[in-house]
Amino acid sequence: MSIPRLFTEHDLRAGIAVPAAPGQGRYLGAVMRKKEGDAVVLFNGRDGEWRGRLGPIRKDDAALIPEGMIRPQPPAAGPVLLMAALKREAMEWVVEKATELGARAIRPVITARAVPDRVNRARLTLIAREAAEQCERLDVPEMAEAVPLHAALDAWDGTPLLVAAERRDAPPLANLPPGPPPAILVGPEGGFTGPELDALARHPFVALVSLGPRILRAETAAVSALAVVQAIRGDWAHHTDE
């Protein structure tokens, strides 16, 4: 039987039990058929990855007991993804795949052609947590509230922001030189409007890039851009097996 890997918001200290998150107890007992004393793996995005064991399980309540560190916590280093709000299923898929690809944060933005009533932050946070548990990363990407694009840009910290700009004369993303991972902005189905692209291009931290000769669906564009950035500037380029 596989060992469950679980995210917790609590500090991890050897021998100090922490409560399972809502839903985890039922998952462990009813779905995984685990019992008190069985092994678990725990992480919280701060204290590294820990081996542990299950304490008592009662319906949806369970205790998780950390025992010893397996891996130390690395610094957060992945790219930030700004994603125009999509329809529910597409947005959930993007969050799952962006988590697997190592995005440090996911920030939904509202654009002229976005779907603003589809952004459920709590649901997307849960999807990111479950994806992090499955792909063995040691943190969960920050999930921000959806804000208008202009508000996100006004509050931007100056980190280089690459904008996937279809139908614009822009250099290929694959030509990105080595360096720290930039942030990525991907538009909605139908793309950014002309005035939105013009406004973006006026910001000194923004660079328009091309994702190739074909017009991609928004969710495909997000995954493709993250994969290229991770391969050139992220942990795909620097990863080594322990």
C-alpha positions as CSV (number, residue, x, y, z in Angstrom):
1,M,0.0,0.0,0.0
2,S,1.2,3.5,-0.8
3,I,2.1,5.9,1.9
4,P,-0.2,8.9,2.0
5,R,1.5,12.3,1.4
6,L,-0.3,15.1,3.2
7,F,-0.1,18.9,3.4
8,T,-0.7,20.5,6.7
9,E,-0.7,24.2,7.7
10,H,0.7,23.4,11.1
11,D,4.4,23.5,12.2
12,L,6.2,20.1,12.0
13,R,8.1,19.1,15.1
14,A,9.1,15.6,16.0
15,G,6.6,13.9,18.3
16,I,4.2,16.8,18.4
17,A,0.8,15.7,16.9
18,V,-1.1,18.1,14.5
19,P,-4.7,17.8,13.4
20,A,-5.5,16.6,9.9
21,A,-7.1,19.2,7.6
22,P,-10.8,18.9,6.8
23,G,-11.4,15.9,4.6
24,Q,-8.1,14.3,5.2
25,G,-9.3,12.1,8.1
26,R,-12.2,10.7,6.0
27,Y,-9.8,10.1,3.0
28,L,-7.3,8.3,5.2
29,G,-9.8,6.1,7.0
30,A,-12.6,5.5,4.4
31,V,-10.7,5.7,1.1
32,M,-7.2,4.6,2.0
33,R,-8.3,2.2,4.7
34,K,-5.5,3.4,7.0
35,K,-5.4,2.9,10.7
36,E,-3.6,4.3,13.8
37,G,0.1,3.8,13.6
38,D,0.3,3.6,9.8
39,A,3.0,5.7,8.0
40,V,2.4,9.1,6.4
41,V,4.5,11.7,4.8
42,L,3.9,15.4,5.8
43,F,4.9,18.8,4.5
44,N,3.8,22.4,5.1
45,G,5.8,24.5,2.8
46,R,8.1,25.7,5.6
47,D,9.7,22.9,7.5
48,G,10.6,20.4,4.7
49,E,9.2,16.9,4.2
50,W,8.7,14.6,7.2
51,R,8.0,11.0,7.8
52,G,5.3,10.4,10.4
53,R,2.5,8.2,11.5
54,L,-1.2,8.3,12.1
55,G,-2.7,8.9,15.5
56,P,-6.3,8.1,16.3
57,I,-8.8,8.4,13.4
58,R,-12.5,9.2,14.2
59,K,-14.7,9.8,11.2
60,D,-13.3,13.0,9.6
61,D,-10.9,13.7,12.5
62,A,-7.3,12.4,12.6
63,A,-4.0,13.2,14.3
64,L,-0.8,13.3,12.3
65,I,2.4,12.7,14.3
66,P,5.7,13.9,12.7
67,E,8.7,11.8,13.5
68,G,11.7,12.9,11.5
69,M,12.7,15.1,8.5
70,I,13.2,13.4,5.1
71,R,14.1,16.5,3.0
72,P,14.9,20.1,4.0
73,Q,12.8,22.9,2.7
74,P,14.3,24.6,-0.5
75,P,13.8,28.3,-1.2
76,A,10.7,29.1,-3.3
77,A,12.1,29.7,-6.8
78,G,9.5,28.9,-9.4
79,P,7.9,31.4,-11.7
80,V,4.8,33.3,-10.9
81,L,1.8,32.7,-13.3
82,L,-0.7,35.5,-13.9
83,M,-3.7,33.8,-15.6
84,A,-6.7,35.4,-17.1
85,A,-9.8,33.9,-15.5
86,L,-11.2,30.9,-17.6
87,K,-14.2,28.7,-17.4
88,R,-14.2,26.5,-14.3
89,E,-12.9,23.2,-15.7
90,A,-10.1,24.9,-17.7
91,M,-9.1,27.1,-14.8
92,E,-8.9,24.1,-12.4
93,W,-6.8,22.2,-15.0
94,V,-4.4,25.1,-15.3
95,V,-4.0,25.3,-11.5
96,E,-3.3,21.6,-11.2
97,K,-0.7,21.6,-14.0
98,A,0.9,24.9,-12.9
99,T,1.4,23.3,-9.5
100,E,3.0,20.2,-11.0
101,L,5.3,22.4,-13.2
102,G,6.5,24.3,-10.1
103,A,4.8,27.7,-10.3
104,R,5.5,29.6,-7.1
105,A,2.2,31.6,-7.2
106,I,-0.9,31.7,-9.3
107,R,-2.7,35.0,-9.7
108,P,-5.9,35.1,-11.6
109,V,-6.6,38.3,-13.4
110,I,-9.7,39.8,-15.0
111,T,-9.3,40.9,-18.6
112,A,-11.7,42.1,-21.2
113,R,-12.4,38.6,-22.4
114,A,-12.0,36.7,-19.1
115,V,-14.7,34.8,-17.2
116,P,-14.7,36.6,-13.9
117,D,-17.6,34.8,-12.2
118,R,-15.7,31.4,-12.4
119,V,-12.8,32.1,-10.0
120,N,-13.4,30.1,-6.7
121,R,-10.2,30.7,-4.7
122,A,-11.0,28.1,-2.1
123,R,-11.6,25.4,-4.7
124,L,-8.5,26.3,-6.6
125,T,-6.4,26.3,-3.4
126,L,-7.6,22.8,-2.7
127,I,-6.8,21.6,-6.2
128,A,-3.3,23.1,-5.8
129,R,-2.8,21.4,-2.5
130,E,-3.8,18.0,-3.8
131,A,-1.6,18.4,-6.9
132,A,1.4,19.3,-4.6
133,E,0.7,16.2,-2.5
134,Q,0.8,14.0,-5.6
135,C,3.8,15.5,-7.4
136,E,6.0,15.5,-4.3
137,R,6.8,19.2,-4.2
138,L,7.4,20.6,-0.8
139,D,5.1,23.6,-0.9
140,V,1.7,24.7,-2.3
141,P,1.7,27.7,-4.7
142,E,0.2,30.9,-3.3
143,M,-3.3,31.3,-4.8
144,A,-4.4,34.9,-5.0
145,E,-7.8,36.5,-5.3
146,A,-8.8,37.5,-8.8
147,V,-8.1,41.2,-9.5
148,P,-8.5,43.3,-12.6
149,L,-5.4,43.2,-14.8
150,H,-4.7,46.9,-14.4
151,A,-4.7,46.5,-10.6
152,A,-2.3,43.6,-10.8
153,L,0.1,45.7,-12.9
154,D,-0.2,48.8,-10.7
155,A,0.8,46.7,-7.7
156,W,3.6,44.8,-9.5
157,D,7.0,44.7,-7.8
158,G,9.1,45.1,-11.0
159,T,9.9,41.5,-11.6
160,P,10.3,40.9,-15.4
161,L,6.9,39.9,-16.8
162,L,6.6,37.9,-20.0
163,V,3.3,38.3,-21.8
164,A,2.2,35.6,-24.2
165,A,1.1,37.8,-27.1
166,E,-0.5,36.0,-30.0
167,R,-0.6,37.8,-33.4
168,R,2.1,40.2,-32.4
169,D,5.6,40.6,-33.7
170,A,7.4,39.3,-30.6
171,P,10.5,37.2,-30.1
172,P,10.1,33.5,-29.3
173,L,9.9,32.6,-25.6
174,A,12.4,29.8,-26.4
175,N,15.1,32.5,-27.0
176,L,15.0,33.5,-23.3
177,P,18.5,33.8,-22.0
178,P,19.6,32.1,-18.7
179,G,18.8,33.9,-15.5
180,P,16.2,34.0,-12.6
181,P,12.7,32.8,-13.6
182,P,10.5,35.6,-14.9
183,A,6.8,35.9,-14.2
184,I,4.4,34.8,-17.0
185,L,1.1,36.4,-18.0
186,V,-1.3,34.4,-20.2
187,G,-4.5,35.8,-21.6
188,P,-8.1,34.4,-21.9
189,E,-9.7,32.5,-24.7
190,G,-9.7,34.9,-27.6
191,G,-6.5,36.5,-26.3
192,F,-5.9,40.0,-25.1
193,T,-7.5,42.9,-26.8
194,G,-5.3,45.3,-28.8
195,P,-5.6,48.1,-26.2
196,E,-4.7,45.6,-23.5
197,L,-1.5,44.6,-25.3
198,D,-0.7,48.3,-26.0
199,A,-1.1,49.1,-22.3
200,L,1.0,46.1,-21.2
201,A,3.8,47.1,-23.6
202,R,4.1,50.5,-22.0
203,H,5.2,49.0,-18.6
204,P,9.0,48.9,-18.4
205,F,9.0,45.4,-16.7
206,V,6.9,43.8,-19.5
207,A,8.2,42.0,-22.5
208,L,5.9,40.5,-25.2
209,V,6.9,37.0,-26.3
210,S,5.6,34.4,-28.8
211,L,4.7,30.8,-28.0
212,G,5.2,29.7,-31.6
213,P,3.4,29.7,-35.0
214,R,0.1,28.2,-33.8
215,I,-2.7,29.8,-31.9
216,L,-3.0,27.9,-28.6
217,R,-5.9,27.5,-26.2
218,A,-5.4,29.5,-23.1
219,E,-4.7,26.5,-20.8
220,T,-2.2,25.1,-23.4
221,A,-0.4,28.4,-23.5
222,A,-0.1,28.5,-19.8
223,V,1.4,25.0,-19.5
224,S,3.7,25.6,-22.5
225,A,5.1,28.9,-21.2
226,L,5.7,27.4,-17.8
227,A,7.5,24.4,-19.2
228,V,9.8,26.5,-21.4
229,V,10.7,28.9,-18.5
230,Q,11.3,26.0,-16.2
231,A,13.5,24.3,-18.8
232,I,15.6,27.4,-19.4
233,R,15.6,29.2,-16.1
234,G,13.9,27.0,-13.5
235,D,14.5,23.8,-11.7
236,W,14.3,21.7,-14.8
237,A,17.6,23.2,-15.8
238,H,19.2,22.8,-12.4
239,H,17.7,19.6,-11.0
240,T,19.9,16.7,-10.0
241,D,18.8,13.5,-8.4
242,E,19.8,13.1,-4.8
